[in-house]
Amino acid sequence: MSDFEPLRLGLIGCGGMGLRHARAVADMRTAGHRPVEIVAICDTDEGRRARVAALLSERTGREPAQHASTGALLDDRRVEAVDVVLPTSLHHATVLEALSAGMHVLVEKPLALTVSACDLIVEAAARAGKVVASSENYRRLPGNRALAALIADGALGRLDTMFVRNFAPPEPPVKRGEAPVESPGWYRARTHAGGYHAMEMGAHEADLQEFWFGAVDSVSAEMRAFGRSSSPDATEDLLTATFRFESGFVSNISFASTMRGFEIADRLLIGEAAVLSSAAWHEWQNGAVTWADGSRRSSDELVAAWLAGLAPDARERLLPDGAWTRGRDGSVATDPLSYGVGVAIHDFARAARTGTAPEIPPDRARRAVALCCAMMEAARAGAPVRMEQVLSGELCAAQAALNHAIGLSA
Ligand SMILES: NC(=O)c1ccc[n+]([C@@H]2O[C@H](COP(=O)([O-])OP(=O)(O)OC[C@H]3O[C@@H](n4cnc5c(N)ncnc54)[C@H](O)[C@@H]3O)[C@@H](O)[C@H]2O)c1
């Protein structure tokens, strides 16, 4: 059980990911854990509201109030915090509105569409004195936390480089035995998603890489749209980028979504003493560490050893009981508990209730957006860019159309 009163939460957005947030809350409750209670929900789409309301009613025994607009939900006096799970182009305005209404705010990744939009959130959060946190989930998966611990322990020796591939068909593949994950059309519209690989997917990679390797210093990137869509607002089909870190470490990512009938996603982290491999993108899964003498331990073994070695208080903070699925090998995107969503909600509720800092405060989430924007700025400029130039707003040409679309034109 949580050692604090459940936070009375309003869920804003009942689409694919909003449904997964609601399921994570219901699954945590089934596991005897109640960091939040969803007392109200909101979506402009009545059918989506009804689907989430029915799930919560059946699984938690409590029917949430339903609202058709964010304003109506923010006026609902039962709500003391909100969970924003809207298309990215709506994030910053909704977060600002919720802070003005006196709410704590959890917001899906990416924090906002541009660095300027993130700046407004960071400033407003500081002024309001409320908790704002990102529900970025990938770093919270046990495999990714275990990988961070191996790096911090120096188990791989001096780190040389990382290579990441994420090649998928244009539509998300449905794996045997899994429910389909919805992929809404706005993911492929730049003025709603920022970019598909550079932002919608890239936000995860940006957060993970700075979580593992520290601050990125400069970025070079190429992006291509191969003309499969006739829309001038269409996102890129291919992104390839190099991150140079302040430590001198260099990593390379290649993301593409053009081929039907073929997919591959993997990582290689090459260290002086060992090579770490992963046969999945979103989590260190189905992989191994191979040392120079040829000895090898699987990722399953190493993740289990890391979990077993965690002190009880660290485990409660990083992976609270009921907020993820114990004993499961690897996370599954269609299972919100094992996918890290419950952990993010739990961390936010604890921060709002007890005054501790959330794991991903807005300035941290802003850096992830800035790294995504740095890829877009570098691709546009055809030359490497410094993170500092993007964070300071000195470089913003690639974000101009996005800022215009969300009402932030100069
Ligand atoms: N962490 C992850 O792994 C992950 C995965 C997918 C999506 N996401 C993020 O979650 C967020 C939502 O994505 P999604 O896939 O759920 O999108 P979606 O399109 O499936 O859902 C968005 C919902 O918002 C509703 N909506 C739109 N405008 C609204 C408004 N003005 N007021 C109220 N409701 C409104 C829509 O009707 C829809 O139901 C995005 O920020 C996305 O990047 C995160």
The ligand as a MOL file (V3000), in Angstrom:
LIG
                    3D

  0  0  0     0  0            999 V3000
M  V30 BEGIN CTAB
M  V30 COUNTS 44 48 0 0 0
M  V30 BEGIN ATOM
M  V30 1 N 5.0220 7.0470 -23.1210 0
M  V30 2 C 4.6960 6.3530 -24.1940 0
M  V30 3 O 5.1740 5.2570 -24.3900 0
M  V30 4 C 3.7150 6.9510 -25.1620 0
M  V30 5 C 3.1140 6.1610 -26.1540 0
M  V30 6 C 2.1720 6.7690 -26.9970 0
M  V30 7 C 1.8550 8.1160 -26.8490 0
M  V30 8 N 2.4860 8.8550 -25.8920 0 CHG=1
M  V30 9 C 2.1770 10.2930 -25.7050 0
M  V30 10 O 0.8770 10.3960 -25.1340 0
M  V30 11 C 0.2160 11.5730 -25.6090 0
M  V30 12 C -1.1230 11.1690 -26.2060 0
M  V30 13 O -0.9000 10.2640 -27.2800 0
M  V30 14 P -2.0240 9.1940 -27.7060 0
M  V30 15 O -1.3250 8.1280 -28.4640 0
M  V30 16 O -2.8510 8.8250 -26.5340 0 CHG=-1
M  V30 17 O -2.9060 10.0860 -28.6990 0
M  V30 18 P -4.4450 9.8490 -29.0860 0
M  V30 19 O -4.7010 10.6690 -30.3030 0
M  V30 20 O -4.7230 8.3750 -29.1320 0
M  V30 21 O -5.2360 10.4490 -27.8400 0
M  V30 22 C -5.3920 11.8210 -27.6330 0
M  V30 23 C -6.7990 12.0530 -27.0890 0
M  V30 24 O -6.9450 13.4390 -26.8490 0
M  V30 25 C -8.2730 13.8120 -27.1980 0
M  V30 26 N -8.2870 15.2470 -27.4300 0
M  V30 27 C -7.7740 15.9170 -28.4870 0
M  V30 28 N -7.9540 17.2500 -28.3250 0
M  V30 29 C -8.5680 17.4120 -27.1200 0
M  V30 30 C -8.9910 18.5480 -26.3750 0
M  V30 31 N -8.7990 19.7870 -26.8480 0
M  V30 32 N -9.5760 18.3600 -25.1760 0
M  V30 33 C -9.7740 17.1070 -24.7070 0
M  V30 34 N -9.4140 15.9920 -25.3620 0
M  V30 35 C -8.8060 16.1410 -26.5560 0
M  V30 36 C -8.5690 12.9830 -28.4380 0
M  V30 37 O -9.9700 12.8660 -28.6570 0
M  V30 38 C -7.8950 11.6570 -28.0940 0
M  V30 39 O -8.8070 10.7660 -27.4760 0
M  V30 40 C 1.1930 12.2150 -26.5910 0
M  V30 41 O 1.9190 13.2100 -25.9340 0
M  V30 42 C 2.1220 11.0750 -26.9960 0
M  V30 43 O 3.3970 11.5450 -27.3710 0
M  V30 44 C 3.3850 8.2870 -25.0450 0
M  V30 END ATOM
M  V30 BEGIN BOND
M  V30 1 1 1 2
M  V30 2 2 2 3
M  V30 3 1 2 4
M  V30 4 1 4 5
M  V30 5 2 4 44
M  V30 6 2 5 6
M  V30 7 1 6 7
M  V30 8 2 7 8
M  V30 9 1 8 9
M  V30 10 1 8 44
M  V30 11 1 9 10
M  V30 12 1 9 42
M  V30 13 1 10 11
M  V30 14 1 11 12
M  V30 15 1 11 40
M  V30 16 1 12 13
M  V30 17 1 13 14
M  V30 18 2 14 15
M  V30 19 1 14 16
M  V30 20 1 14 17
M  V30 21 1 17 18
M  V30 22 2 18 19
M  V30 23 1 18 20
M  V30 24 1 18 21
M  V30 25 1 21 22
M  V30 26 1 22 23
M  V30 27 1 23 24
M  V30 28 1 23 38
M  V30 29 1 24 25
M  V30 30 1 25 26
M  V30 31 1 25 36
M  V30 32 1 26 27
M  V30 33 1 26 35
M  V30 34 2 27 28
M  V30 35 1 28 29
M  V30 36 1 29 30
M  V30 37 2 29 35
M  V30 38 1 30 31
M  V30 39 2 30 32
M  V30 40 1 32 33
M  V30 41 2 33 34
M  V30 42 1 34 35
M  V30 43 1 36 37
M  V30 44 1 36 38
M  V30 45 1 38 39
M  V30 46 1 40 41
M  V30 47 1 40 42
M  V30 48 1 42 43
M  V30 END BOND
M  V30 END CTAB
M  END
